[in-house]
Amino acid sequence: MRRGFLCAIALACMASSPVIVGTPAQGNYDLIVRNGRIIDGTGSPWYHGDVAIRDGRIVAIGRLPDATARTTIDAKGEIVAPGFIDMLGQSELNILVAPSLPSKIYQGITTEITGEGDSIAPLDDRIIENNQAGYKHRGITPTWRTLDGYFARLEKQGIGINLGTYVGATSIRRMVLGDDDVQPTPAQLQRPNQLAQGMDYVIVNGTLVIADGKMTHALPGKVLRGPEYVAGN
């Protein structure tokens, strides 16, 4: 547990902070991680050094023998590195239950991308009803309908990692056609663009891109067809 704890703190801090290379300034800090084997993400070989943190940001990296801090962690024998990015995470519901996401932090993951195929939003009453088993299992009441509303909930409660999401092509399909294996009408093929507003929806709601889940083996994602991909994108 000690090994995971040491790495998690340093990784979480380095994920959102710039690496300062060169002669570090001496001073008083909130936290110093000492004696670690630093892998700074630049491609350089690892090196021994200390990492100083103030106000939640890394302010110095290097040898800091005279620096002081309210908290000091001895990372001797440990690797201190930028946080890892999970490119296919599925924590969008779990983060509402355990905002700190220790299962990610203890692996050194500080950023997750989710929403491939089926995303946390958009939602309507029909989708919420069909998703009730998953919500009840986690003790969640969905108070959002859009990704903007979901992010507002995350911001209010706080989270332990960085989270980005796609707009799921399956989710858009569910909004238009439901969960059945049916062919869309020409009018329904226009609905995804009206719903997602192309890239405008992605930008306004803070998402990355519209993503499909064609490889999924469950309805409705496995029945997405060519015209639907075109309409959704």
N, C-alpha and C positions, 0 to 999 in steps of 0.2 A: 504493500500500500504506500510505503514511503516513496518508492521509486516513482510510482504513478503520480503521486501528489506533487513531487518536486517538478516533474516534467510538465504537469498540467498548468501550474501557475506561470511558469516561464513561457510556455507555448501560448497561453491565452493572451498574455501581455504583448508578445512579439507579433501576434497576428495583425494588430491594428496600429502598430507603431513603426516609425522609420528606424532603420539601422544606422547608427552613427559610427563611421569608421574613422580611426585616427586617434589622436591623443585625447582621452576623455577628460572632461572637467571634474575636479574634485568638489565635493560638497555634501550637503545633507540630503538624504533621499528618503522616500517612504519605504522602499524595499530594495535590497541588493541580493541578487542571486550570485553567489561566489563560487569560484573554482570549477565552473562547468566546462564541458567540452562544447564549445559554441560552433554550431553549423548555421551560418547566417543567411543561407538561401541564395547567395551570389554565385555559387559554384566553386568558391574557394575551399581549400582543405579546412577541416575543423581546427580550432585553436583553443587553448585554455584562456579563460578570462572571466570577468565579472559583468553582470548586467544590472544597471541601476535604473530604478523606476520612480517617477514622481508624478503625482496627479494622474495616475493611470496610464502613463506613457513612458516608453523607454527614452531616457535622456543621455545615457552614456553606456558604451560597451568598451571593455578593455581591462587593463589592470587598475584596480581602484583600492590600493592597500590602505590609504588614509581616509577613505570616505566612510561616512557613518549613515545609519538608517534606523528607522523605528523597528524594522523587521529585517532579519538577515537569514537567508537560507543557504546552507552549505550543500552545493550540488556536485561535490567531488565524485567523480566516477559516472556522473549523469550527463546526458546530452541535452543541451539547451538549443532549441531551434524554433523557427517560425511555425505557427500552427498549420496542421494539415487541412486540406479541403476535401470534404466528402462530396463527390460530384453526383451521387445518386442516393442521397439520404431520404428517409421517409419519416421524419420526426415532426411533421407539421401538426399532428394531433398530440403526440407525446409531450411536445414542448409546452402545451397548455396545462399539462398535469405536473410535469417536473421541469420548470423553467430553466433550471441550471443545467439540465441534460448531462448529468455526470457520466452516463454511458459514452458520450462523445468526448467530454473533456478528459477523462482518464485514458483515452486513446490518443490524446494530443490533437483531436479534431476541434478546430475553432470556427470553421465555416462549413455550412452545409447548403447544397443546392437540391431542391426537391421539386415536386410537381410534374414529373414526367408522365405523360399520359393522363392521369387523373390528378387534379390539383385540389387544394383546399377550398377553392372558389373558382368560378362563380357557383352560387347555390340558388335553388328555389325550394318551395315547400315540398315538392315531390321528391327531389333529391334528398332533402333532409329527412323525410320520412323513410326513404329506402336506406339511408345510412344510420338509422337509429341504433342498430345493434352495436356498431362501433362506437358511437357517442356514449351510449349507456355503459358499455364495458369500461370506458375511461372516466365516466362521471362528468362528461362535458355537455354543456348546453350551447349549441351553436348560435351565437348572437350576431353573426356577420352574414352577409350575402355576397359581398364583393371582396376582392383581395385587399382593397384599401381598408375596409372594415376589419378584416383579419389582422392586418398590420397594426391598426390602431389598438386592437386588443393586446397584441404582443408588446407594443410600446407602453401601454398602461401597466402591464404586469411585470415587464422586464424579462430578459432572457440572458442565458449564459454564453451563447455563441452567436456568430453572425449567420443570418438565414436569408437565402434568396430563393425565389421560386419561379417556375415557368407557369404559363397558362396552359393547362392540360387540354389537348385536343379532345380527349375522351370527355372531359368535363363540359366542354362546349357542346359536344354531340348530345350529352345527356340533357342539357338545357333545351335543345331543339327537338330531339327525337325520343327522349327517355332512354330506357335500358333495353328495349327490344331490338331484335335483328330485323329492322325495316329499312326500306329504301327511301331516301328523302325525295320529296317533290322538288321541282325547280324553285318554288317559292321558299321551301325550307332550306335549300342550298344557299340562299341569300341571307338567311338568318344569322349564321355564324359571323359574317362580316358586320352585320348590324349589331350583334351582341358584343363582339370583341372590338369592333371599330378598328380592325387591323392593328397596326403598331401603336395607334393612339391609346388603346386600352392598356397595352403592355407598358407604355411609358407612364401614363397617368396613374396606374395602379402599382407602379414600382416593380414590375416583374421583368423577366429577362427576355423571354421569347415564347411563342406558342410551340409546345412540344407534344409529340405524339407518343403513344405507347403501343405501336403496332405489334410488338412482340408479345404483348400480354396474352394470356390464354383464357381470359375471362371476359364475359360480356360487360359493357358494350365495346370495350377497346379493341377486341379481336375482329370486329366486323367493320372497322373503319375502312372505307374504300377511297379510290383515287379522287373522285369528285369532291368528297368530303374534305380531304386534305387540302385541295385547292381552295375550297370555300373557307376553310378555317384559317388559312394563311394569306 
